[in-house]
């Protein structure tokens, strides 16, 4: 073996390259691993790093006569599992040889997650997954009495835990187990999803959940549901929390003693994502009014398209100005850089009102105080009364703006903006922003020849472009036109289903094109 393979960094690069290579004829990682024991160890670490389920671990158990078919309720044989729960030390060592390499473990369903197998794993003389970093729990066959099985996975290095189940008993057991396990000091990310999302379900687990929140002082990322004010206070007290994703299910009251209860709420919170399943923007405002967010850099608020119900008989767009004012009041003008508001109504809710509110320039004016704004996205079901002057005011008010996305459903087209106004942007949301005349010029077969190319406004800052034209009539003209306007363009996305061919253009060497959201190798210009 060449001495170069003694350099561990080079071996890591080779293995990583083989893992990321997918095209036909690429060297096989397994074949490469068999050339040397040193390479074999690194290759095994890479292969076993992420597993969708524990099926590969099952295959490490000895294959002997203690194998039996397991039948489902219909009498069909669905799996074969290992029944012997007592293994020799040598057999356990073979299992551990592979299981200790696992870093990320999912809970994708597999037939071998049978209770008998789980009993076998629980009988291990030492932790089977000592280096596990991320776990999605529970496994499909787990139940509320599988506390010992959960402990099998709670390594002292576990930093990422996802709980996703409708089993209230198992949720309580999980919340009670984590604070007592070594994972308490290592856990950094916790995503808690109770599938049966109801006030009654969360009322049952609330004592265990609050005790959990008070014990994980090193937690940095939390994805959860906020049902009551006490849970809100416990989350606000987390000293190291910098990212919070929360489902809001009710309007939280604002007690007068909140500041005395939590002297410095959310001391390090930088990213906040709020979701509601009721069409009511005031729920966002109520959440934000409970505390100051002095370190917040990103905020996202979303009403999904299939929200369950409306809490009032008025269009929620009427509450938009109040929400913007609350953001401006509760967030620091020196920190906030990204704002995203999504409110998409279902057809039934959308058609309830004959007239929809119109968002005017003064409605977003309070946000102009955030001079470090880089990304502003507004995807709503209301009209935008923004003209070109308004858009240029936005650009001038936010000197660091690099992405601006306005997508109202009520408008036939997004607001238009001049080329001069777009010169400061690095990402152009849609070519429609240039106006219909620009679209016609790009699409027309004869228009490119008549354009004064020497006086074209060059926009060197834009490197990513969403064309947004369904069927342009002349792709060659479009390629030449866009190459002249955007000399640094490196990424283009089309919504067209038609095949696209371009004349070779040296300015676009290596530009990648996305067709209908998927990258195709044939659309990379060489």
Secondary structure in CASP SS format (residue, H / E / C, confidence):
PFRMAT SS
TARGET T0000
AUTHOR 0000-0000-0000
METHOD secondary structure of the structure
MODEL  1
X C 1.00
X C 1.00
X H 1.00
X H 1.00
X H 1.00
X H 1.00
X C 1.00
X H 1.00
X H 1.00
X H 1.00
X H 1.00
X H 1.00
X H 1.00
X H 1.00
X H 1.00
X H 1.00
X H 1.00
X H 1.00
X H 1.00
X H 1.00
X C 1.00
X C 1.00
X C 1.00
X C 1.00
X C 1.00
X C 1.00
X C 1.00
X C 1.00
X H 1.00
X H 1.00
X H 1.00
X H 1.00
X H 1.00
X C 1.00
X C 1.00
X C 1.00
X H 1.00
X H 1.00
X H 1.00
X H 1.00
X H 1.00
X H 1.00
X H 1.00
X H 1.00
X H 1.00
X H 1.00
X H 1.00
X C 1.00
X C 1.00
X E 1.00
X E 1.00
X C 1.00
X C 1.00
X C 1.00
X H 1.00
X H 1.00
X H 1.00
X H 1.00
X C 1.00
X C 1.00
X C 1.00
X C 1.00
X C 1.00
X C 1.00
X C 1.00
X C 1.00
X E 1.00
X E 1.00
X E 1.00
X E 1.00
X E 1.00
X C 1.00
X C 1.00
X C 1.00
X C 1.00
X C 1.00
X E 1.00
X E 1.00
X E 1.00
X E 1.00
X E 1.00
X E 1.00
X C 1.00
X C 1.00
X C 1.00
X C 1.00
X C 1.00
X C 1.00
X H 1.00
X H 1.00
X H 1.00
X H 1.00
X H 1.00
X H 1.00
X H 1.00
X H 1.00
X H 1.00
X H 1.00
X H 1.00
X C 1.00
X C 1.00
X C 1.00
X C 1.00
X E 1.00
X E 1.00
X C 1.00
X C 1.00
X C 1.00
X C 1.00
X C 1.00
X C 1.00
X C 1.00
X C 1.00
X C 1.00
X H 1.00
X H 1.00
X H 1.00
X H 1.00
X H 1.00
X H 1.00
X H 1.00
X H 1.00
X C 1.00
X C 1.00
X C 1.00
X C 1.00
X C 1.00
X C 1.00
X C 1.00
X C 1.00
X C 1.00
X C 1.00
X C 1.00
X E 1.00
X E 1.00
X E 1.00
X E 1.00
X C 1.00
X C 1.00
X C 1.00
X C 1.00
X C 1.00
X C 1.00
X C 1.00
X C 1.00
X C 1.00
X H 1.00
X H 1.00
X H 1.00
X H 1.00
X H 1.00
X H 1.00
X H 1.00
X C 1.00
X C 1.00
X C 1.00
X C 1.00
X C 1.00
X C 1.00
X E 1.00
X E 1.00
X E 1.00
X E 1.00
X E 1.00
X E 1.00
X C 1.00
X C 1.00
X H 1.00
X H 1.00
X H 1.00
X H 1.00
X H 1.00
X H 1.00
X H 1.00
X H 1.00
X H 1.00
X H 1.00
X H 1.00
X H 1.00
X H 1.00
X C 1.00
X C 1.00
X H 1.00
X H 1.00
X H 1.00
X H 1.00
X C 1.00
X C 1.00
X E 1.00
X E 1.00
X E 1.00
X E 1.00
X E 1.00
X E 1.00
X C 1.00
X C 1.00
X C 1.00
X C 1.00
X H 1.00
X H 1.00
X H 1.00
X H 1.00
X H 1.00
X H 1.00
X H 1.00
X H 1.00
X H 1.00
X H 1.00
X H 1.00
X H 1.00
X H 1.00
X H 1.00
X H 1.00
X H 1.00
X H 1.00
X C 1.00
X C 1.00
X C 1.00
X C 1.00
X C 1.00
X E 1.00
X E 1.00
X E 1.00
X E 1.00
X E 1.00
X E 1.00
X C 1.00
X C 1.00
X H 1.00
X H 1.00
X H 1.00
X H 1.00
X H 1.00
X H 1.00
X H 1.00
X H 1.00
X C 1.00
X C 1.00
X C 1.00
X C 1.00
X C 1.00
X C 1.00
X E 1.00
X E 1.00
X E 1.00
X E 1.00
X E 1.00
X E 1.00
X C 1.00
X C 1.00
X C 1.00
X C 1.00
X C 1.00
X C 1.00
X C 1.00
X C 1.00
X C 1.00
X H 1.00
X H 1.00
X H 1.00
X H 1.00
X C 1.00
X C 1.00
X C 1.00
X C 1.00
X C 1.00
X C 1.00
X C 1.00
X C 1.00
X C 1.00
X E 1.00
X E 1.00
X E 1.00
X E 1.00
X E 1.00
X E 1.00
X C 1.00
X E 1.00
X E 1.00
X C 1.00
X C 1.00
X H 1.00
X H 1.00
X H 1.00
X H 1.00
X H 1.00
X H 1.00
X H 1.00
X H 1.00
X C 1.00
X C 1.00
X C 1.00
X E 1.00
X C 1.00
X C 1.00
X C 1.00
X C 1.00
X E 1.00
X E 1.00
X E 1.00
X E 1.00
X E 1.00
X E 1.00
X C 1.00
X C 1.00
X C 1.00
X C 1.00
X C 1.00
X E 1.00
X E 1.00
X C 1.00
X C 1.00
X C 1.00
X C 1.00
X C 1.00
X H 1.00
X H 1.00
X H 1.00
X H 1.00
X H 1.00
X H 1.00
X H 1.00
X H 1.00
X H 1.00
X H 1.00
X H 1.00
X H 1.00
X H 1.00
X H 1.00
X H 1.00
X E 1.00
X C 1.00
X C 1.00
X C 1.00
X C 1.00
X C 1.00
X C 1.00
X E 1.00
X E 1.00
X E 1.00
X E 1.00
X E 1.00
X E 1.00
X C 1.00
X C 1.00
X C 1.00
X H 1.00
X H 1.00
X H 1.00
X H 1.00
X C 1.00
X C 1.00
X C 1.00
X C 1.00
X C 1.00
X C 1.00
X C 1.00
X E 1.00
X E 1.00
X E 1.00
X H 1.00
X H 1.00
X H 1.00
X H 1.00
X H 1.00
X H 1.00
X H 1.00
X H 1.00
X H 1.00
X C 1.00
X C 1.00
X C 1.00
X C 1.00
X C 1.00
X E 1.00
X E 1.00
X E 1.00
X E 1.00
X E 1.00
X E 1.00
X C 1.00
X C 1.00
X E 1.00
X E 1.00
X E 1.00
X C 1.00
X C 1.00
X H 1.00
X H 1.00
X H 1.00
X H 1.00
X H 1.00
X H 1.00
X H 1.00
X H 1.00
X H 1.00
X H 1.00
X C 1.00
X C 1.00
X C 1.00
X C 1.00
X C 1.00
X E 1.00
X E 1.00
X E 1.00
X E 1.00
X C 1.00
X C 1.00
X C 1.00
X C 1.00
X C 1.00
X C 1.00
X C 1.00
X C 1.00
X C 1.00
X C 1.00
X C 1.00
X C 1.00
X H 1.00
X H 1.00
X H 1.00
X H 1.00
X C 1.00
X C 1.00
X C 1.00
X C 1.00
X E 1.00
X E 1.00
X C 1.00
X C 1.00
X H 1.00
X H 1.00
X H 1.00
X H 1.00
X C 1.00
X H 1.00
X H 1.00
X H 1.00
X H 1.00
X H 1.00
X H 1.00
X H 1.00
X H 1.00
X C 1.00
X C 1.00
X C 1.00
X H 1.00
X H 1.00
X H 1.00
X H 1.00
X C 1.00
X C 1.00
X H 1.00
X H 1.00
X H 1.00
X C 1.00
X C 1.00
X C 1.00
X C 1.00
X C 1.00
X C 1.00
X C 1.00
X C 1.00
X E 1.00
X E 1.00
X E 1.00
X C 1.00
X C 1.00
X C 1.00
X C 1.00
X C 1.00
X C 1.00
X C 1.00
X C 1.00
X H 1.00
X H 1.00
X H 1.00
X H 1.00
X H 1.00
X H 1.00
X H 1.00
X H 1.00
X H 1.00
X H 1.00
X H 1.00
X C 1.00
X C 1.00
X C 1.00
X C 1.00
X C 1.00
X E 1.00
X E 1.00
X E 1.00
X E 1.00
X C 1.00
X C 1.00
X C 1.00
X C 1.00
X C 1.00
X C 1.00
X C 1.00
X C 1.00
X C 1.00
X C 1.00
X C 1.00
X H 1.00
X H 1.00
X H 1.00
X C 1.00
X C 1.00
X C 1.00
X E 1.00
X E 1.00
X E 1.00
X E 1.00
X C 1.00
X C 1.00
X E 1.00
X E 1.00
X E 1.00
X E 1.00
X E 1.00
X E 1.00
X E 1.00
X C 1.00
X C 1.00
END
